[in-house]
Amino acid sequence: MLDDLRDKEPASPFFQEDAASSSGYSMEFEEPRSHQRGLSGITPVQRFVLAAMLLAEVCILGVMLLVISGRIVP
């Protein structure tokens, strides 16, 4: 069923593969080998930055909650 779908509309504007390949330019790019992507699609460095930002946000919000509730005094 899905194999026949491509044959039904070959002149559709959604299929721009022929125009890109005939001009010599490719829309695809290769990823550098040094930055292998994991399961989530981000590099380990990006994952570390996100984890550090999350840790900082939790710490700041925790201290703000303690100051607002009066448990600690700045």
C-alpha positions as CSV (number, residue, x, y, z in Angstrom):
1,M,0.0,0.0,0.0
2,L,2.7,2.5,0.9
3,D,4.9,1.4,-2.0
4,D,2.3,2.7,-4.5
5,L,2.1,6.1,-2.7
6,R,5.3,7.4,-4.3
7,D,4.2,6.3,-7.8
8,K,0.9,8.1,-7.6
9,E,2.3,11.7,-7.3
10,P,5.7,11.9,-8.9
11,A,5.2,15.6,-9.9
12,S,4.2,16.7,-6.4
13,P,6.0,19.8,-5.1
14,F,6.9,17.9,-1.9
15,F,9.4,15.8,-3.8
16,Q,12.3,18.2,-4.6
17,E,14.9,15.5,-4.8
18,D,15.2,15.7,-8.6
19,A,15.8,19.4,-8.6
20,A,18.5,19.3,-5.9
21,S,20.4,16.4,-7.4
22,S,20.3,17.8,-11.0
23,S,21.9,21.1,-9.8
24,G,24.8,19.3,-8.1
25,Y,24.0,20.4,-4.6
26,S,23.0,18.0,-1.9
27,M,20.7,18.9,1.0
28,E,22.3,16.2,3.3
29,F,25.4,16.7,5.5
30,E,27.7,14.4,7.3
31,E,28.2,14.6,11.0
32,P,31.7,14.9,12.3
33,R,33.0,11.6,13.7
34,S,34.4,13.3,16.9
35,H,30.9,14.2,18.1
36,Q,28.9,11.0,18.1
37,R,25.3,11.4,19.1
38,G,23.8,9.3,21.7
39,L,20.2,8.1,22.2
40,S,18.8,11.5,22.9
41,G,20.3,13.0,19.7
42,I,22.7,15.4,21.5
43,T,26.4,15.2,22.1
44,P,27.9,14.4,25.6
45,V,29.1,18.0,26.0
46,Q,25.6,19.4,25.3
47,R,24.1,16.8,27.8
48,F,26.6,18.0,30.4
49,V,25.7,21.7,29.9
50,L,22.0,20.9,30.2
51,A,22.6,18.9,33.4
52,A,24.7,21.7,34.9
53,M,22.0,24.3,34.0
54,L,19.3,22.1,35.6
55,L,21.4,21.6,38.7
56,A,21.9,25.4,39.0
57,E,18.2,26.1,38.5
58,V,17.2,23.6,41.2
59,C,19.8,25.0,43.6
60,I,18.7,28.6,43.0
61,L,15.0,27.8,43.3
62,G,15.6,25.8,46.5
63,V,17.5,28.7,48.1
64,M,14.8,31.1,47.1
65,L,12.1,28.9,48.6
66,L,14.1,28.7,51.9
67,V,14.5,32.5,52.0
68,I,10.8,33.1,51.2
69,S,9.6,30.6,53.9
70,G,11.9,32.2,56.5
71,R,14.0,29.0,57.2
72,I,17.2,30.9,56.4
73,V,18.1,34.6,56.5
74,P,20.4,36.0,53.8
